[in-house]
């Protein structure tokens, strides 16, 4: 068995141990020496296996300390996938593609929310809108509140995959978005969009909610796409 296959085998075997409850979240994994003896390999292969395990979201590894078992959650797995995919979304073109994918996902979620959102879930979205209003001139704080609004929308479905996708990619999308010169006006327009979406959800008008969300996200998508075109034009002219 070659080195990479050996490392993958170690990671998969330990992952089975974690999911079976043989090693509990917070426990230390066996020492490198013990793992070397167990699998009949050298330390470098064991370390590579533990690195793979960390990328699977099952190991917390602090420098100078033995890795501990991480709580096996979908969000951790998706975050690991996000870290692996970050290079695909590092430029304007990648961000535009991500915005488009987000549009397809959230239009379904907003229709569901218009039909099923509880008073508590509506209140959570309203709280995020109020936080946005209070931080229109603070880009970082506004973006955090913006993410909260869309996360609250994703939570209405009760589907952990939607929530994990939101945490993984929407948060990265917001952090990677370029700062507009007219950011204050943009933030005001963006939060007005949030209010239109929520009004439609409260009125239980799924078609109107979808239209409002589409208009809201398309503005951001068009901005990313135009930036992408501008960047490509500059590359061609050089």
Phi, psi and omega in degrees: 000124182289164185307310182296319179293323178295316180297318179296322178296317178299313181299315182294321179295316179292326177297320177297319178299319180294311183292334178278352180084009178290331173235127187268150174306131182098338177287153173282144171289159176304154181296161178302321180297316180296320179291325176299315180294318183295317186258355178066041181227174178274172183298323183297322179291319178298316180296321178295322178297320179291327176295319177298318180298322178295320179293340177276358179080020184248001181221135171256122187235104175266141183302131177084000181236153178291136181302143176250158179285128177266151178299122182284098180237158179297322181299320179296317180297316181293324178295322176297320177295322179296318179298321180291329185267359189301329183288341177283341185244020187277343181246177183297323180296316179296319179295324178294319178297320180293321177299319181295318178297322179297321180299315179299319183289311188285335177296324176292320182293323183288327176295318178296318181297322180297334182262339190229354185298134177276168178300322180294321180290323176295320179297324179294319177294321178297321178298320179294321178297317179296323178293322176298313180301325183282350185229034183300326183266000180249102187302311183297311182294322179296318181294323177298316179292323178300314178299321179299320180298312183287331174293316179301323177296318181292332183288339182300325183296332185074007181264114184296338179292318179297317180295318180295320177298320178298309182300323186283311190255322181293319178299317179294321180299316181293319181293328183270356183291138178294150179273123181282151176297321180263043188300326181295312178296322179296317179297320178296316179295319181297316181287331173298324176296319176302318182293321177296319179298312183293322178300319179292324178295316180298322180280356181059039178253092187295322179296316179294320179298318179295318179297318180294317179293319179300315178297319181297310183282329181295326177302315179291320180297315180297322179295317179295320182293318178296321176298321179298316180297319179298317179296318181295320180297320179294323179296318182293325183284343183283000000 
